[in-house]
Every structure is written in structure tokens, then in C-alpha cells.
Amino acid sequence: MADKHTSGDGRNDYIGSILDPKICSANACSEEEAEDPHLWPRPLARKWIPTLFMGTCLLLCARMVMPVCAVSMAASLNWSKIDTGLVLGGFFWGYCLTQILGGHASDKMGGERVLFMSATSWALITAATPLLGHMGSHTTALMTLARFLMGLLQGVFYPSLASLCSQRVVEGERGLLMSTMNAGGNLGMLLAGALASLLLDRYGWESVFYASGFLSGLWAFIVWRCFLKGEVAPKPIQLSRESQHVSLMRALRFLTVPSVWAMVFAHMCISSTSYTLLSWLPTYFEESFPHAKGWVYNIVPWFTAVPSGIGGGCLSDHLINQGYRVSYVRKFMQFLAMGASSVFILLLSGAVTFPSSLIFVCTAIGLCTFTSGGVTVNVQDLTPSCAGALFGFMNMCGAFMGLVVVSLSGYLIEVTQSWVTVFSLIVLINVTGLGVFLIFGDARRVDMDGHRKMDLS
């Protein structure tokens, strides 16, 4: 059961942890870094991890400011429900368009610079949003445009992060890195709610945008000053001759490989169910338990997701470093994320009390974060030379499917007046995606030897 990587995945056995330099001997680290000079040295890696964690936190904070302030903004700007929906929906249309472009750019010139440029841009737009709200009678159109641009600029972030992880981090540490980043996103949603609670009543909705924009700009300045050393000009990544052979269009042709499309499909399924839970759980609690305190069910599940996400990354990396096959670990983590979580989602369909439902939701969301050690990082196993572009493609597909499932869930709630159908739909999607990944998923690299067999020249 504990087969070494070389027995199944064609990897060299590597034991170590970015966060614990004592685990990795000097010889082991030097050998690994000698094989790939693009890997972060350990002192630099231990600085980048908390920096990227905060970057992901501020990314979600800036993204959630508009939804959190939507009620106050609607009252101030005289928006109808339709106007509010148009403004909020503008983000997702922009978000879907730059996923592949952002990943491809990061594969070519390095994810650090793409992240910096993205953060700088979304910080400016966030801080300028209140100004657009007071520029005349076309506030709805201007705000929708601002949200669309926000989506365009934030759409490059996660693909760039995937590319950066593939280029700079060894295989046995990628699960922890991606899980930590996703945990930062959950913390960002809590931060957005905290900023709103502190500033809305006292200073108005404009102050929330100013605060979020300032914090994001500060993060971008720290990256520019401390990591990029004042340089932002693109520097093409010097890849091997075999890796240079893989272009953007050829990367998309890897979708014909069963292990690749199984990964993409599973990611689409878990993304759509996560979007659905994020969008409809507050309504579920409000309608099912009208006397419950809103801050409890709006905060506690996402607070739980932070340690569970990091713990899932530690678990996946620990299993790999103990000698378990990478493909086995990816499938095991995805089973927890999609299979085990579905059990607790299904339990919500019965007659449950508020404490029980809160426990089920927290457990389900916590288990869903384990996908960071599954399909989220699997793209770096299969196609590390074009991980950013391919992750951008599957993230784009996940966003589109999320929009469809969220809309379908609203229709089902309206027609059936029951939450059982929605929870059953989530479980069905999860089980289908999990089954495909368990059957066809793998972790053997396909972008080196594999592209010759597919005749991509």
C-alpha cells in the first residue's frame, strides 16, 4: 500500500517540508534544488507562503466587499433587486474570461509578477468603486463595469498561483501550499464581514471599499519591494527544450488524455457544488431557522474551513512523503472532499435541529477543502510545464458550471419549495465527479513523454 513514487508515478522519493527545514537534510535539499534551479530556496519559500496566504485572503476580501455591502449600497443608490443582481453578476462574467490567459502568462514569465500586477489593479478598482457610485445617474452601469473589471483582474490569480506552485515547489509540498492558499480565501471572507461590521454603521459603505483597497495595495507594495526588488518587467522562464515544445494550444490538447479530462470534470463538479453552498446556505438557515443568529451560520462554517484546509494539505503531503503513491493520495483526498462531504450534505435533507445542521454544514465545508490536496494540485502532477494555463481552463469551466448549478438550484427551490432537491442535486454532482476521477484519474506526468505519443508537434 505504501508504494514509493517510483513504483507507480515515476517520481523520485522526496521527504521534506517547506515549513520545517529540519525535516529536509542539507544534502536532500541541495540535490532537489540542483535538479531544478527554479525551485525556491527554503528561506525564500518560508517567506513566500505567509505572503501568498495573505494575498489570497485579501483577494477574497476585495471580492466579497460588494456582496457584503450590497444592501446598504442599494438603499443609498436606489437600486432595485434587478440592479443589484446585474452588478453582482458582472464579476463572474469577467472572472471566466482571463483564467487561461493568466495561467499562460504565468507559465511564460513567472507567477510572481502576474500576481503583483493583478493585486495592484484590483486594489485600485476597489478603492475607486465609491467614486463611481457618485458620478451621476449611470451608477448601475458604472458599478457593473467595475465588477466586470474586478473579475477580469482577479481571474488570473488562482491560475498564476497554480503555475507558481508548479514552478517553484517540489511535488511533496504542493498540497500544503495550495491548501494554505485556499484557507487564506476562507479567512478573506471572514475579513470582509469583519470590515463591514466595524465600518458600515459608523462610516458608511464607502469606507469598506477604501479599507479593502488600501490593504490590497499594501500587499502589492510589499511583494514589489521585498520579493521583486522593484522589478516588474516580465522575465521569461527558461524551460527545458521538451517543456518549450508545449504551447498554450497544445496544452489544451492534453484534454484528450483520460487522466486530464477526469481531473477537469471533477474540478468542475466540486467547484459548482461549492459555489452552490456558498450562495444558498445563508438562505437555507434563514428560512429553516428564522430565530437563529445570522452571524453564527455566516461565520462559523468558514472559520472552520481555515484549519481544515491547512490540515488537509498537511495530510496529503505527509502521505506522499511517507511513500504512498501520488495518484492514491490525490484520489483519497478527493474521496474525502466529494464523497464524505456528501454524506453530511445529505443529512441536511432530514428533520434536523439548528445545532445539528450547523455541525453538518461545518463538517461538509471542512471536508470540501480537502480538494486542495486532490484535483486542485493534480494539474501540477500531470502537466507542470503548463499547469497555469490548464488550471485556468478548468477553473473557467468550474465557474461557468457554478453559475448554471446556482441558477438551477434557485429554480428548484422556487418550484418545489423544498431544500431536499437542492441537497440531492449537490450529492448527485459530487458522486458523479468523484466516480469519474476515481476511475480515470492519475498522477503520471503527460506533458513530457506523453506529448510525443499524442503527436502534438
Beta strands, then each sheet from edge to edge (+ up, - down):
end
